[in-house]
Amino acid sequence: MMMNGMTMKKLILSAAMLLLAAGVAHAEKADANKPTKIDYDDLQIDDVKQIKTLIGNVVLTRGTLLLKSPKAVMTTDPEGYDFVVLTSTPGTPATFRQKRDGAGDQWVEGEAERIEYSNKTDLVKLFSKAKVRRLEGGRLSDEVNGEFISYDSRKEQFAVKNTVTGESKPGAGRGTMVIQPTIRPAAPAAASTPPATEK
């Protein structure tokens, strides 16, 4: 069966997303009940509009969730949920890191020129030069790169698009995924038996 390049690309990307979702483990559920701590160099607050502008080495921590950037703008909706936009500076990307539920030491981390995070949906959106990595026991498990990556930490689902608008367009660019080989324990060596001797 003949396939054109675009169809093959879609099949490869679909297979890659299935591999990422394999062995589903969700973001640390306890994070939702933890307070949010933010460290910064400078803060401006607009109580009328419910906007906080944080500048200089911004570090937001909520349980195991860790967001870092040179600048962040946080808005609070009428229900009390926060929406944060983190922006980079040349040479310093915005980053996030979060522990995943499940056995072992499992983490997901990423970086981009801009990151948006909502604590209402636990959705992380990475815009421009985006990278997301999964780590298991400190070892890189897999990594995906693209112009836009959406990561739903509740469902452990990724969506990768080739433009920063969050939609894929033909000819706009290509994503890359690297899957590390699975390390399996070595099989025990078979005991060698001396050759039989003739009598």
C-alpha positions in Angstrom: 0.0 0.0 0.0 1.4 3.4 -1.0 1.3 6.3 1.5 2.2 9.9 0.9 4.6 11.7 3.2 1.8 13.5 5.1 -0.1 10.3 5.8 3.0 8.6 7.0 3.9 11.5 9.2 0.4 11.4 10.8 0.8 7.6 11.4 4.2 8.0 13.0 3.0 10.9 15.2 -0.1 8.9 16.3 2.1 5.9 17.1 4.5 8.1 19.1 1.6 9.6 21.1 0.4 6.1 21.9 3.9 5.2 23.1 3.9 8.2 25.3 0.6 7.3 26.8 1.7 3.7 27.4 2.0 2.7 31.0 -0.4 5.5 32.0 0.6 7.3 35.2 -1.0 10.6 36.1 0.4 13.8 37.6 0.7 13.7 41.3 -2.9 13.9 42.5 -2.0 15.4 45.8 -0.7 18.6 44.1 -4.2 19.8 43.6 -4.6 20.2 47.4 -1.3 22.0 48.0 -0.9 25.7 48.5 0.9 27.7 45.7 4.2 29.4 46.7 5.8 31.9 44.4 9.2 33.4 44.7 10.2 36.5 42.7 12.4 39.7 42.6 9.6 42.2 41.9 5.8 42.1 42.2 3.0 44.3 40.9 -0.6 43.6 41.9 -3.8 45.0 40.3 -6.6 44.0 42.8 -9.3 45.4 40.6 -8.4 43.2 37.6 -7.0 40.3 39.8 -3.6 40.4 38.0 -0.2 39.8 39.5 2.9 40.6 37.5 6.0 38.8 38.8 9.5 39.7 37.5 12.9 38.3 38.0 13.7 34.6 38.7 10.1 33.6 39.2 9.7 30.2 40.8 6.1 28.8 41.3 5.8 25.7 43.4 2.6 23.7 44.1 3.3 20.3 45.6 5.6 18.6 43.1 4.7 21.1 40.3 7.6 23.5 39.7 7.3 26.4 37.1 10.2 28.8 36.5 10.7 31.8 34.2 12.1 35.3 34.1 8.6 36.8 34.1 5.1 35.6 34.9 1.6 37.1 34.8 -1.0 35.5 37.0 -4.7 36.2 36.7 -7.4 34.9 39.1 -10.9 34.1 37.8 -14.1 34.8 39.9 -14.1 31.1 41.1 -10.6 31.6 42.5 -8.7 29.6 39.9 -5.3 30.9 38.7 -4.0 31.1 35.2 -0.3 31.8 34.7 1.6 32.9 31.6 5.4 32.4 32.0 7.7 34.0 29.4 11.3 33.5 28.6 14.2 35.8 27.9 17.0 35.1 25.4 19.0 32.1 26.8 16.5 31.4 29.7 13.4 29.4 28.7 10.3 29.1 30.8 10.2 25.6 32.4 8.0 23.2 34.2 8.5 19.9 36.1 6.0 17.6 37.9 6.1 14.2 39.5 3.8 11.6 38.1 1.7 9.1 40.2 2.7 5.5 39.9 5.5 3.2 40.9 9.0 4.5 41.0 10.5 7.9 40.5 8.6 9.2 37.4 8.6 12.9 36.3 7.6 15.0 33.3 9.4 18.2 32.5 9.4 20.7 29.7 10.5 24.1 28.4 9.5 26.7 25.8 9.6 30.4 25.1 6.1 30.7 26.7 4.2 28.4 29.0 0.6 28.8 30.0 -0.7 26.9 33.1 -4.2 26.7 34.5 -4.8 25.2 38.0 -8.5 24.7 37.1 -7.7 22.2 34.3 -4.1 21.2 35.2 -3.4 21.9 31.5 0.1 23.0 30.5 0.6 24.6 27.1 4.1 25.2 25.7 4.6 27.7 22.8 7.6 28.1 20.5 10.7 25.8 20.7 8.7 23.5 23.0 10.2 20.3 24.5 8.6 17.8 26.9 10.6 14.9 28.4 9.6 11.9 30.6 12.1 10.7 33.1 12.0 7.4 35.0 14.4 7.0 37.9 16.4 10.0 36.7 16.8 8.5 33.3 15.4 10.0 30.1 12.6 7.8 28.9 11.4 9.9 25.9 11.3 13.4 24.5 9.1 15.2 22.1 9.8 18.6 20.4 7.5 20.9 18.5 6.3 24.5 18.1 3.3 23.8 20.3 2.8 21.1 22.9 -0.3 20.7 25.1 0.1 18.5 28.2 -2.9 17.4 30.2 -1.4 16.2 33.5 -4.7 14.7 34.7 -5.1 12.4 31.7 -1.4 12.1 30.9 -2.0 13.1 27.3 0.1 15.1 24.9 -0.8 17.0 21.7 2.0 18.3 19.4 1.3 20.8 16.6 3.7 22.4 14.1 2.7 26.0 14.7 2.6 28.2 17.8 -1.1 28.8 17.2 -1.8 25.3 18.4 -2.9 24.0 15.0 -1.0 22.0 12.5 -0.5 23.4 9.0 1.0 21.6 6.0 4.5 22.6 5.3 4.8 24.6 8.6 7.4 22.4 10.1 8.1 19.0 11.6 8.2 17.7 15.2 10.7 15.2 16.5 10.4 12.4 19.1 13.1 10.4 20.6 12.3 7.2 22.5 15.1 5.7 24.5 15.6 1.9 24.5 14.1 0.0 27.3 16.8 -1.3 29.7 16.1 -4.9 30.5 18.0 -7.0 33.1 20.6 -9.2 31.5 19.7 -12.9 31.1 21.8 -15.1 33.4 24.6 -16.8 31.6 24.0 -20.5 30.9 26.2 -22.8 33.0 28.8 -24.3 30.7 29.1 -28.1 30.8 32.3 -29.7 29.8 32.1 -31.8 26.6 31.5 -35.5 27.1 34.6 -37.7 26.7 34.6 -41.0 24.9 35.5 -44.1 26.8 
